[in-house]
Amino acid sequence: MEAKSPAAESGSRRFPPGRLLPRALLWQTFLLIALLLVLTFAAWGQIFRRYFDEPVHINGVARMVASVVNLTRTALLNADAMRRGDLVAELTALEGIQIFPAEPGEETLPLPDDRIMRLLTTEIRRNLGEHTRFAARWKEIDGFWISFRLGSGDTGEYWIMLPFERIQRSRAPAWLSWGGASLLVAVIGAYLVVSRVGKPLRHLAQAARMVGKGQMPRHLEESGPQEIALVARAFNRMTDSLTRAAADRAFILAGVSHDLRTPLARLRLGIELSGISGDDLAAMIADIQAMDRIVGQFLDYGRGAARESMQTLDLAALAGNIVAPYRLRGARIGFDAPERLPALAHNLSLCRALTNLIDNALRYAGEKQPLDIRVFTEDGMACVEVADRGPGMPPAEIERLRQPFTRLEDARSDTHGAGLGLAIVERIVHAHDGRLDLLPRDGGGLRAIVRIPASPD
């Protein structure tokens, strides 16, 4: 079974199957703060609802209405009959309370039939008596109208009007609108606060990925919160150290390779001119070539990441140009490629990776065995497959052999080497945001598949 692509693996790490919360610190913190704000708003809404809708509030309003009616009745009873008109006018002017005697056939409009009004009228009747009537309009005058009698034995009935503002609830929609606006402002503020921490962390993660590919990123800004600035400063120092170490390594390897290849070239020339017999001469030259190849591998591995820029190239044409010289030397190589396959890549380093794979396949399988090279696309990736008929690799050893200076002890170890071939290919492919698959081949052998992102052309 082939391994998953890096994009798929990255997506599975961010949102694992069955996980509800994202793994990003920014979104986790933002969602937790937003949830806290929403719960606070919901609790505030429940308190608001209980305060304005429950019987506690209804009872308070009912007691206030009953008190106004009782005080008005008492004032009218104790006032001189000739001065009741003045008292009613004074109550109307000062308190907004209007009092009128009930008349036969009078026109009234009933109160709204909702739960709050039913609770309120029931509680007022309990305080004033079952004879109490209510209306929302009396003779074209809107208000909260309550009927009452001056005395228990008095058959005369009066209407008293209270402004609706005294008994109505506060405008809940307005309060809720303001609360919702406050919640929105708080959520936006929470996002801005969290993003101030998340942005430098994203830059740090991007720079770390570049270091993992062998590239040296620009220095991170050492600003923001103290903890973030300390992490950025430590990361910048680490990249500076890595850059110096990589430069020293490349310089040392370049010098060592030059110092070794020059005497190797003189040694080969001396052996060829020494007159040694053919078999011994071929064996010595083969040993010198193996030593030169090991030196070349050290030099390739020491170069690190490619310094050339990425460019869109035709992967099918590039692979064909690499295969052609091998065919001219007599190697049996089958080649299957589309007419054109654009991909974004480093030209020289990708050529070096494909050449390493072909050399390894020919070395381990032998040039008499056929070698099949195929160029194709799969899941948005441009692929080059090098399939040989050599001894192959045990599946349990494949991951270990991707590391530098590692070799098999039996199946593919009959050829001299430093164990850097696959490590070089792995590093080059990783720098292209791709991957190297090493799979067993049906009938024996190994399939090495280089996968890099295809270009949209």
LINWO-V814264 format. One record per residue. SS is DSSP state (H for helix, E for strand, - for the rest). PHI is phi as a letter, one per 40 degrees, with the letter a starting at -180 (none if undefined). D_LAST is the distance of its C-alpha to the last C-alpha in Angstrom with 1 decimal. Layout:
BEGIN
SS_PHI_D_LAST / SS_PHI_D_LAST
END
This chain:
BEGIN
-_none_29.7 / -_c_26.4 / -_c_26.0 / -_c_24.2 / -_c_20.9 / H_d_21.4 / H_c_20.0 / H_c_22.6 / H_c_25.2 / H_c_24.7 / H_c_25.0 / H_c_28.1 / H_c_29.6 / H_c_29.2 / -_b_30.5 / -_c_32.5 / -_d_33.6 / -_g_36.8 / -_c_36.6 / -_c_37.2 / -_c_36.7 / -_c_33.5 / -_c_33.9 / -_c_32.8 / H_c_35.9 / H_d_34.9 / H_c_34.8 / H_c_37.7 / H_c_39.9 / H_c_38.9 / H_c_39.6 / H_c_42.9 / H_c_44.0 / H_c_43.0 / H_c_44.9 / H_c_47.9 / H_c_47.9 / H_c_47.6 / H_c_50.4 / H_c_52.5 / H_c_51.9 / H_c_52.9 / H_c_56.0 / H_c_56.9 / H_c_56.5 / H_c_58.9 / H_c_61.4 / H_c_61.2 / H_c_61.6 / H_c_64.6 / H_c_66.2 / H_c_66.0 / H_b_66.2 / -_c_68.5 / H_d_72.3 / H_d_73.0 / H_c_71.8 / H_c_73.5 / H_c_76.8 / H_c_76.7 / H_c_76.2 / H_c_78.9 / H_c_81.4 / H_c_80.7 / H_c_81.3 / H_c_84.5 / H_c_85.7 / H_c_85.3 / H_c_87.1 / H_c_89.9 / H_c_90.4 / H_c_90.5 / H_c_93.0 / H_c_95.1 / H_c_95.1 / H_c_96.2 / H_c_98.9 / H_c_100.3 / -_c_100.1 / -_c_103.0 / H_d_102.6 / H_c_103.0 / H_b_100.2 / H_c_97.6 / H_c_96.0 / H_c_95.6 / H_c_94.1 / H_c_91.6 / H_c_90.6 / H_c_90.3 / H_c_88.0 / H_c_85.8 / H_c_85.6 / H_c_85.0 / H_b_83.1 / -_g_81.6 / -_c_83.8 / E_b_85.3 / E_b_88.3 / E_b_89.7 / E_c_92.3 / -_c_91.1 / -_b_92.2 / -_c_92.7 / -_g_89.9 / -_c_87.6 / -_c_83.9 / E_b_81.5 / E_b_77.8 / -_c_76.9 / -_c_74.5 / -_d_71.0 / -_c_71.1 / -_b_68.6 / H_c_69.0 / H_c_69.7 / H_c_72.4 / H_c_74.1 / H_c_74.3 / H_c_75.6 / H_c_78.3 / H_c_79.4 / H_c_79.9 / H_c_81.8 / H_c_84.1 / H_c_84.9 / H_c_86.0 / H_b_87.8 / -_h_89.0 / -_c_87.9 / -_c_89.3 / -_c_86.6 / -_b_84.4 / E_b_81.1 / E_a_79.3 / E_c_76.4 / E_a_78.3 / E_b_82.0 / -_f_83.2 / -_g_79.9 / E_b_79.6 / E_c_76.5 / E_i_76.8 / E_c_77.6 / E_c_81.0 / E_b_83.4 / E_c_86.9 / E_a_89.8 / E_b_93.7 / -_c_96.0 / -_b_98.2 / -_c_98.3 / -_c_101.1 / -_c_99.8 / -_c_98.4 / -_c_96.9 / E_b_93.1 / E_b_91.0 / E_b_87.3 / E_b_85.6 / E_b_82.1 / E_b_79.6 / -_c_76.5 / H_d_73.4 / H_c_71.9 / H_c_74.5 / H_b_73.5 / -_c_69.9 / -_c_67.2 / -_c_64.9 / -_c_61.8 / H_c_59.6 / H_d_56.4 / H_c_56.6 / H_c_57.1 / H_c_54.2 / H_c_52.0 / H_c_52.9 / H_c_52.4 / H_c_48.9 / H_c_48.0 / H_c_49.3 / H_c_47.3 / H_c_44.0 / H_c_44.8 / H_c_45.6 / H_c_42.3 / H_c_40.3 / H_c_42.4 / H_c_41.9 / H_c_38.1 / H_c_38.3 / H_c_40.7 / H_c_38.6 / H_c_35.3 / H_c_37.1 / H_c_37.5 / H_c_34.2 / H_c_32.0 / H_c_33.2 / H_c_33.0 / H_c_29.3 / H_c_28.9 / H_c_31.0 / H_c_29.1 / H_c_25.7 / H_c_27.5 / H_c_29.1 / H_c_25.7 / H_c_24.7 / H_c_28.0 / H_c_27.4 / -_c_24.3 / -_g_26.4 / -_b_25.2 / -_b_27.9 / -_c_27.3 / -_c_29.0 / -_c_32.5 / -_c_32.9 / -_c_35.2 / -_c_38.7 / -_b_39.8 / -_g_40.5 / -_d_42.9 / H_d_44.9 / H_c_43.6 / H_c_39.9 / H_c_40.7 / H_c_42.5 / H_c_39.6 / H_c_37.2 / H_c_39.7 / H_c_40.2 / H_c_36.4 / H_c_36.1 / H_c_39.0 / H_c_37.5 / H_c_34.2 / H_c_36.4 / H_c_38.3 / H_c_35.3 / H_c_33.9 / H_c_37.3 / H_c_37.6 / H_c_34.2 / H_c_35.1 / H_c_38.6 / H_c_37.2 / H_c_34.8 / H_c_37.7 / H_c_40.2 / H_c_38.0 / H_c_37.1 / H_c_40.8 / H_c_41.9 / H_c_39.4 / H_c_40.7 / H_c_44.3 / H_c_43.9 / H_c_41.9 / H_c_44.4 / H_c_47.4 / H_c_45.5 / H_c_44.7 / H_c_48.4 / H_c_49.5 / H_c_47.5 / H_c_48.9 / H_c_52.4 / H_c_52.1 / H_c_50.9 / -_c_53.9 / -_c_56.4 / -_g_57.2 / -_c_56.6 / -_c_56.5 / H_c_53.2 / H_c_52.7 / H_c_53.5 / H_c_51.4 / H_c_48.3 / H_c_48.9 / H_c_49.2 / H_c_46.1 / H_c_44.2 / H_c_45.5 / H_c_44.5 / H_c_41.0 / H_c_40.7 / H_c_42.0 / H_c_39.5 / H_c_36.6 / H_c_37.9 / H_c_38.0 / H_c_34.4 / H_c_33.4 / H_d_35.3 / H_c_33.6 / H_c_30.1 / H_c_31.0 / H_c_32.6 / H_c_29.6 / -_g_28.1 / -_c_24.6 / -_c_22.4 / -_c_23.0 / -_c_20.0 / -_c_17.0 / -_c_13.7 / E_a_11.0 / E_c_7.6 / E_b_9.2 / E_c_9.6 / H_c_11.9 / H_c_13.7 / H_c_14.7 / H_c_15.7 / H_c_17.8 / H_c_19.3 / H_c_20.4 / H_c_22.1 / H_c_23.9 / H_d_25.2 / H_c_27.9 / H_c_29.2 / H_c_29.8 / H_c_31.6 / -_c_33.9 / -_g_34.7 / -_c_32.8 / -_c_32.3 / E_b_28.6 / E_c_26.9 / E_b_23.2 / E_b_21.0 / -_a_17.2 / -_c_14.8 / -_c_13.9 / -_a_10.4 / -_a_8.8 / E_c_6.0 / E_a_7.7 / E_c_9.0 / E_a_12.6 / -_c_15.8 / H_c_16.1 / H_c_19.9 / H_c_20.6 / H_c_18.3 / H_c_20.1 / H_c_23.3 / H_c_22.7 / H_c_21.9 / H_c_24.9 / H_c_27.1 / H_c_26.4 / H_c_27.2 / H_c_30.2 / H_c_31.5 / H_c_31.1 / H_c_33.0 / H_c_35.6 / H_c_36.5 / H_c_36.2 / -_g_37.5 / -_c_36.0 / -_c_38.1 / -_c_36.2 / -_c_33.1 / E_b_29.8 / E_b_26.8 / E_b_23.2 / E_b_20.5 / E_b_16.7 / E_a_15.3 / E_b_13.6 / E_a_16.0 / -_f_16.1 / -_g_12.4 / E_b_13.0 / E_c_12.1 / E_b_15.7 / E_b_18.0 / E_b_21.5 / E_b_24.6 / E_b_27.6 / -_b_31.1 / -_b_34.7 / -_c_36.3 / -_c_38.5 / -_g_35.8 / -_b_36.1 / -_c_38.2 / H_d_36.1 / H_c_38.3 / H_b_37.6 / H_c_33.8 / H_c_33.3 / H_c_36.1 / H_c_34.6 / -_c_31.4 / -_c_33.7 / -_c_34.7 / -_g_37.9 / -_b_38.2 / -_a_39.0 / -_c_40.5 / -_c_44.2 / -_b_44.3 / -_c_41.6 / -_b_39.2 / -_b_41.5 / -_c_43.1 / -_b_40.9 / -_c_41.5 / -_a_38.9 / -_b_38.6 / -_g_36.5 / -_b_33.5 / H_d_30.9 / H_c_29.4 / H_c_29.8 / H_c_27.7 / H_c_24.9 / H_c_25.3 / H_c_25.1 / H_c_22.0 / H_c_20.1 / H_c_21.5 / H_c_20.2 / -_c_16.6 / -_f_17.5 / -_b_17.8 / E_a_20.9 / E_b_23.0 / E_b_24.8 / E_b_28.0 / E_b_29.4 / E_c_32.4 / -_b_31.9 / -_d_34.0 / -_g_36.8 / -_h_36.7 / -_h_34.3 / E_b_31.3 / E_b_27.6 / E_b_25.5 / E_b_22.0 / E_c_19.5 / E_b_17.0 / E_b_14.3 / E_c_11.6 / E_c_8.5 / -_c_5.2 / -_c_3.8 / -_g_0.0
END
